[in-house]
Amino acid sequence: MHRKTFVAVAAGLGLLTLSACGSSADKGAADSKTVVLVSHSSWAVSKNVLKDFEKQSGYKVRVLTDGDAGQAVNKAILTKDNPQGDVFFGVDNTLLSRAIDNGLFQPYEAKGIGTVDAEYQLDKGRHRVTPVDYGDICVNYDKAYFGEHGLTPPRTLDDLVKPEYKNLLVTENAATSSPGLGFLLASAARYGDDSWPEYWTKLKANGVKVVDGWEQAYNQEFSGSAGGKKAKGDRPLVVSYASSPVAEVVYAKPRPATAPTGVADGTCFRQTEFAGLLSNAKNTKGGKALIDFLVGKEFQEDVPLNMFVYPVVRGAKVPAEFTEYGPAAKAPATLTPGRIADNRDQWVKTWTSLVLK
């Protein structure tokens, strides 16, 4: 969920985000009492929750984080014959087929998988990956900007190409960024194979700005984020997450009565994140125990305010802040993994030629 990379702040609030070099990973993986989790840089978990797993299982957890989801997945594929760790967390439905087709994971049916809603079990029956969380990639808007300019915020993808929103939107590169790719997939789901390129042609003509990743888009270009204000960002629309307003509220001091940002609900794409037992993992027993933990109720209820995503396990409690400031999209766009697999590379190639050239 990525997406949801308020981790630099989270680390200062007592959440655990660890990284280590490859040599440390090899040492940890060789130790049968250590299980190594490889993830993107948005990984975070409360210290007491991770300690509970270590106490109950007898395994120490070493976490390796490496960039955004796309970067982490690509590196995991390149190192699959001698993996950095035992479990990979953070591959999402936009990149799932790439990981599976490259043989990144070995099958494992997690204990408690029956408590995971069926709609998130995209590899059901094969169990090469286990759903862990979900969230929505959506356009966020700066409430203050639209209030000051007497302008109604956009609600749908169609709205974004209207003249009143010219030069207001910043998005991420679909070739290098998970939210950027999700936004492209939202347009493909909405307009179909024949018409989504036309939509992006209109969006480019309407002044959309493209940057490499979420960090730059949200914290430097967007006028509505805490980071954006410091960087004097001038774009009041940004591709981010439905849960981003929650983070703006949670980390603000003092906490505001309302979120300073809002979500254009008709622009969203549903993103599901998975964990999998890496092929050639050195500690498969520990890896299986860790995957079981990730779909356990304790971790699932810890997920929202750490990684700003929703749990996939039925009955897991969601903090009130999510209900109030960052509810999941009512009707997000979705695409089947098969359709994404069949079209993703060509869509990105077409998108690149239309938008970046």
Secondary structure, 3 states (H helix, E strand, C coil): CCCCCCHHHHHCCCEECCCCCHHHHHHHHHCCCEEEEEECCCCCEEHHHHHHHHHHHCCEEEEEECCCHHHHHHHHHHCCCCCCCCEEEEEECCCHHHHHHCCCEECCCCCCHHHECHHHCCCCCCCCCEEEEEEEEEEEEEHHHHHHCCCCCCCECHHHHCHHHCCCEEEECCCCCHHHHHHHHHHHHHHHHHHHHHHHHHHHHCCCEEECCHHHHHHHHECCCHHHHHCCCCECEEEEECCHHHHHHHCCCCCCCCCCEEEEEEEEEEEEEEEEEECCCCCHHHHHHHHHHHCCHHHHHHCHHHHCCEECECCCCCCHHHHHHCCCCCCCECCCHHHHHHHHHHHHHHHHHHHCC
